[in-house]
């Protein structure tokens, strides 16, 4: 399959929203990020219907759906910047989210789409990192 060009805790006093995983969750939004995988398939990523997370779909080279996952972070508005395939087939999804505070995030998923790690960096002012928080799934 070829890609067509595209036109739990935190060191603070407040409780941070956490990422949750759901299976399936069809969503009509257009993909915000695509990557062609080493096996000739494609992974597409879009915002969820409620814009509180990301929905990923992995296709094989024959355009069959291998898996579909939705990762949400209730209470946040989430945007997707990119998805990349890492060595070994893991996937990285990066983007930004707001509410209650702005953060840049990276989600690491295994080749079967299961969440492995979440990393967030709070952003202060004009993109200056304040501190980093990591969770493992």
C-alpha positions in Angstrom: 0.0 0.0 0.0 1.4 3.4 -1.0 0.6 6.6 0.8 -1.0 9.3 -1.3 0.2 12.9 -0.7 -1.8 14.5 2.1 -3.6 18.0 0.8 -0.1 8.1 37.5 1.0 10.6 39.4 2.6 13.8 38.8 4.8 16.1 40.9 2.1 18.7 41.6 -0.9 19.3 43.8 -3.5 18.7 41.1 -4.4 15.4 39.7 -3.4 15.0 36.0 -5.7 13.5 33.4 -4.4 10.0 32.4 -4.5 8.3 29.1 -7.0 5.4 28.7 -7.2 2.7 26.0 -10.3 1.5 24.2 -10.6 -1.0 21.3 -12.5 -0.3 18.1 -14.1 3.1 18.4 -14.9 4.0 14.8 -14.5 7.7 14.1 -15.3 9.7 10.9 -12.7 12.4 11.4 -10.0 12.6 8.6 -6.5 11.3 9.5 -4.1 13.9 10.9 -1.0 11.7 10.5 0.0 8.7 8.4 3.0 6.5 8.3 3.8 3.7 5.9 5.2 0.7 7.9 8.2 -1.5 7.0 5.8 -4.3 6.0 4.0 -2.1 3.4 1.1 -1.4 5.6 -0.1 2.0 6.9 -1.0 3.4 10.3 -3.3 6.4 10.4 -4.0 8.6 13.4 -6.8 11.0 13.9 -8.4 12.9 16.8 -11.3 11.2 18.6 -14.8 12.4 18.0 -14.7 14.3 21.4 -11.2 15.6 20.6 -10.0 14.1 23.9 -7.6 11.6 22.5 -6.3 9.8 19.4 -7.7 7.0 17.3 -5.2 4.7 15.5 -5.9 2.2 12.7 -3.2 -0.2 11.3 -3.7 -1.6 7.8 -1.7 -4.4 6.2 -0.3 -4.1 2.7 -3.6 -5.4 1.2 -5.6 -2.6 3.0 -7.1 -4.9 5.6 -7.5 -3.5 9.1 -5.1 -5.3 11.5 -6.2 -3.4 14.6 -7.9 -0.2 15.7 -7.3 1.5 19.1 -8.5 4.7 20.8 -6.4 6.3 23.5 -8.2 9.0 25.4 -7.2 11.6 28.0 -10.6 12.8 29.3 -10.6 16.5 30.2 -8.1 17.4 27.6 -8.3 18.7 24.0 -5.8 16.7 22.0 -4.0 17.4 18.7 -1.9 15.0 16.6 1.4 16.2 15.1 3.0 13.0 13.7 3.2 9.2 13.9 6.5 7.3 13.2 7.4 3.7 13.1 10.4 3.0 15.4 13.0 0.2 15.0 11.4 -3.0 16.1 7.9 -1.9 14.9 6.9 0.2 17.9 5.0 3.3 17.0 5.4 6.9 18.4 2.5 9.3 18.3 3.4 12.9 19.2 1.2 16.0 19.6 -0.1 18.6 22.0 -2.9 18.8 24.4 -4.5 21.6 26.6 -6.8 21.8 29.7 -5.9 22.0 32.4 -2.4 23.0 31.2 -0.7 22.8 27.8 1.5 19.8 27.3 3.4 18.1 24.5 3.0 14.4 24.6 4.5 11.2 23.1 2.7 7.9 23.1 4.6 4.7 22.5 2.7 1.7 21.3 3.9 -1.8 20.6 3.4 -3.3 17.0 0.0 -4.6 18.1 -1.2 -1.2 19.1 -1.0 -1.6 22.9 0.0 1.4 24.9 3.5 0.9 26.4 4.5 4.4 27.6 3.2 8.0 27.8 5.6 10.9 28.2 4.4 14.5 28.7 6.2 17.8 29.0 4.3 20.7 30.4 4.8 23.9 28.4 5.1 27.3 30.0 4.9 30.6 28.0 6.3 30.1 24.5 7.2 26.4 24.6 9.7 26.4 27.5 9.5 23.1 29.3 8.7 23.3 33.0 9.1 19.6 33.9 8.7 16.2 32.4 6.4 13.4 33.6 6.5 9.8 32.5 4.2 6.9 33.0 4.4 3.3 31.9 1.4 1.3 31.0 
